[in-house]
Amino acid sequence: MSESKTLVITGATKGIGKAIAQKFASKGVNVAFTYNSNAEKAQELVEEWSREYGVKVKAYALNILEPEQFKRLFGEIDEDFERVDYFVSNAMIYGRAVVGGYGKFMRLKPRGLNNIYTATVDAFVLGAQEAAKRMQKVGGGAIVTMSSTGNMIYIENYAGHGTNKAAVEAMMRYAAVELGEYNIRVNAVSGGPIETDALKAFTNYEEVKAETIKRSALNRMGYPEDIAGAVWFLCSEEASWITGHTLVVDGGTSFR
Ligand SMILES: NC(=O)c1ccc[n+]([C@@H]2O[C@H](COP(=O)([O-])OP(=O)(O)OC[C@H]3O[C@@H](n4cnc5c(N)ncnc54)[C@H](OP(=O)(O)O)[C@@H]3O)[C@@H](O)[C@H]2O)c1
């Protein structure tokens, strides 16, 4: 059996997921990542990272609004990769799917809220279950879910996402307790505002950006690479006794 470890990550065509996948590939880890609408971009990244880092990279279609797809996804990954060592639940929905979920409190509606729950909590649960089954076979692994500081501090229009990020952090802690006996660690990275398309979709993006720079002790925006390093650390042996933990990566913005 090949000794090369494998990362499975959702939503790595751009933004934070792309930076995480690239970080792992640059460290010699094979990468199985998912895309939703950007099949062409996904294929470009497969070719680029395979060439640049000499690791195995494959892309798979996945819609996190249908989390039962995780079974099929991992079945396909089993055909292409010998093992699964790391799983990162990163993808997030936007646009029409979040109508009624992204907005002020008095405008929230069950459909949008439920879609965000499905994409955040259900996707983490179903993905982590499939990953954990494979990790048990190789003696352990590490799982990370993306969270956001919008579950601790007020961000305009973010009630639907913020509450579901709080929920996924709680679910992460339950998973950590129950998967510990298999030597599987489970953690979250809670990001402050990071310059990605998702943030640019905020109706008040310019304001959020200016406020982030002002609040950050480091006087700058967060970038996807700032998150990738934290995820890599949590998956590495350097974090061997860290589990059930949320690592806040926010440039100091939440305290101010
Ligand atoms: N940006 C921030 O300020 C920030 C801060 C804290 C936490 N986060 C969290 O970090 C994670 C990544 O966010 P990001 O800002 O990097 O987002 P992004 O740049 O908008 O990327 C979103 C990714 O999710 C995929 N995706 C979209 N809809 C999907 C669906 N229905 N099913 C499966 N995949 C889907 C996209 O794939 P396609 O391109 O193929 O459609 C893309 O790869 C999210 O969990 C987010 O909540 C972000």
The ligand as an SDF file (V2000), in Angstrom:
LIG
                    3D

 48 52  0  0  0  0  0  0  0  0999 V2000
  -14.8330   34.2390    3.2240 N   0  0  0  0  0  0  0  0  0  0  0  0
  -14.9770   34.4600    4.5110 C   0  0  0  0  0  0  0  0  0  0  0  0
  -14.9510   35.6120    4.9820 O   0  0  0  0  0  0  0  0  0  0  0  0
  -15.1270   33.3090    5.4640 C   0  0  0  0  0  0  0  0  0  0  0  0
  -14.8800   33.5450    6.8210 C   0  0  0  0  0  0  0  0  0  0  0  0
  -15.0140   32.4860    7.7150 C   0  0  0  0  0  0  0  0  0  0  0  0
  -15.3980   31.2380    7.2600 C   0  0  0  0  0  0  0  0  0  0  0  0
  -15.6430   31.0530    5.9340 N   0  0  0  0  0  0  0  0  0  0  0  0
  -16.0430   29.7000    5.5350 C   0  0  0  0  0  0  0  0  0  0  0  0
  -15.0370   29.1500    4.6890 O   0  0  0  0  0  0  0  0  0  0  0  0
  -15.6240   28.2340    3.7780 C   0  0  0  0  0  0  0  0  0  0  0  0
  -15.2330   28.5800    2.3470 C   0  0  0  0  0  0  0  0  0  0  0  0
  -15.6940   29.8810    2.0660 O   0  0  0  0  0  0  0  0  0  0  0  0
  -15.0960   30.7570    0.8590 P   0  0  0  0  0  0  0  0  0  0  0  0
  -15.2080   32.1670    1.2810 O   0  0  0  0  0  0  0  0  0  0  0  0
  -13.7700   30.2150    0.4390 O   0  0  0  0  0  0  0  0  0  0  0  0
  -16.1850   30.4750   -0.2880 O   0  0  0  0  0  0  0  0  0  0  0  0
  -16.0920   30.5990   -1.9030 P   0  0  0  0  0  0  0  0  0  0  0  0
  -14.8320   31.2650   -2.3160 O   0  0  0  0  0  0  0  0  0  0  0  0
  -17.3890   31.1830   -2.3300 O   0  0  0  0  0  0  0  0  0  0  0  0
  -16.0340   29.0560   -2.3680 O   0  0  0  0  0  0  0  0  0  0  0  0
  -17.1400   28.2570   -2.1390 C   0  0  0  0  0  0  0  0  0  0  0  0
  -16.8340   26.8440   -2.5950 C   0  0  0  0  0  0  0  0  0  0  0  0
  -18.0020   26.0330   -2.2960 O   0  0  0  0  0  0  0  0  0  0  0  0
  -18.4240   25.3670   -3.4760 C   0  0  0  0  0  0  0  0  0  0  0  0
  -19.8980   25.2850   -3.5160 N   0  0  0  0  0  0  0  0  0  0  0  0
  -20.7890   26.2840   -3.6960 C   0  0  0  0  0  0  0  0  0  0  0  0
  -22.0650   25.8130   -3.6880 N   0  0  0  0  0  0  0  0  0  0  0  0
  -21.9550   24.4710   -3.4910 C   0  0  0  0  0  0  0  0  0  0  0  0
  -22.8830   23.4110   -3.4070 C   0  0  0  0  0  0  0  0  0  0  0  0
  -24.1970   23.6300   -3.5050 N   0  0  0  0  0  0  0  0  0  0  0  0
  -22.4100   22.1540   -3.2130 N   0  0  0  0  0  0  0  0  0  0  0  0
  -21.0800   21.9060   -3.1160 C   0  0  0  0  0  0  0  0  0  0  0  0
  -20.1480   22.8670   -3.2000 N   0  0  0  0  0  0  0  0  0  0  0  0
  -20.5810   24.1350   -3.3770 C   0  0  0  0  0  0  0  0  0  0  0  0
  -17.8980   26.1840   -4.6420 C   0  0  0  0  0  0  0  0  0  0  0  0
  -17.7440   25.3030   -5.7670 O   0  0  0  0  0  0  0  0  0  0  0  0
  -17.9800   25.8100   -7.3140 P   0  0  0  0  0  0  0  0  0  0  0  0
  -17.0310   26.9660   -7.5090 O   0  0  0  0  0  0  0  0  0  0  0  0
  -17.6430   24.6130   -8.1310 O   0  0  0  0  0  0  0  0  0  0  0  0
  -19.4130   26.1990   -7.4380 O   0  0  0  0  0  0  0  0  0  0  0  0
  -16.5650   26.7010   -4.0730 C   0  0  0  0  0  0  0  0  0  0  0  0
  -15.5590   25.7450   -4.2790 O   0  0  0  0  0  0  0  0  0  0  0  0
  -17.1460   28.2820    4.0330 C   0  0  0  0  0  0  0  0  0  0  0  0
  -17.5060   27.2490    4.9090 O   0  0  0  0  0  0  0  0  0  0  0  0
  -17.3160   29.6450    4.7060 C   0  0  0  0  0  0  0  0  0  0  0  0
  -18.4560   29.7190    5.5180 O   0  0  0  0  0  0  0  0  0  0  0  0
  -15.4960   32.0450    5.0230 C   0  0  0  0  0  0  0  0  0  0  0  0
  1  2  1  0
  2  3  2  0
  2  4  1  0
  4  5  1  0
  4 48  2  0
  5  6  2  0
  6  7  1  0
  7  8  2  0
  8  9  1  0
  8 48  1  0
  9 10  1  0
  9 46  1  0
 10 11  1  0
 11 12  1  0
 11 44  1  0
 12 13  1  0
 13 14  1  0
 14 15  2  0
 14 16  1  0
 14 17  1  0
 17 18  1  0
 18 19  2  0
 18 20  1  0
 18 21  1  0
 21 22  1  0
 22 23  1  0
 23 24  1  0
 23 42  1  0
 24 25  1  0
 25 26  1  0
 25 36  1  0
 26 27  1  0
 26 35  1  0
 27 28  2  0
 28 29  1  0
 29 30  1  0
 29 35  2  0
 30 31  1  0
 30 32  2  0
 32 33  1  0
 33 34  2  0
 34 35  1  0
 36 37  1  0
 36 42  1  0
 37 38  1  0
 38 39  2  0
 38 40  1  0
 38 41  1  0
 42 43  1  0
 44 45  1  0
 44 46  1  0
 46 47  1  0
M  CHG  2   8   1  16  -1
M  END
$$$$
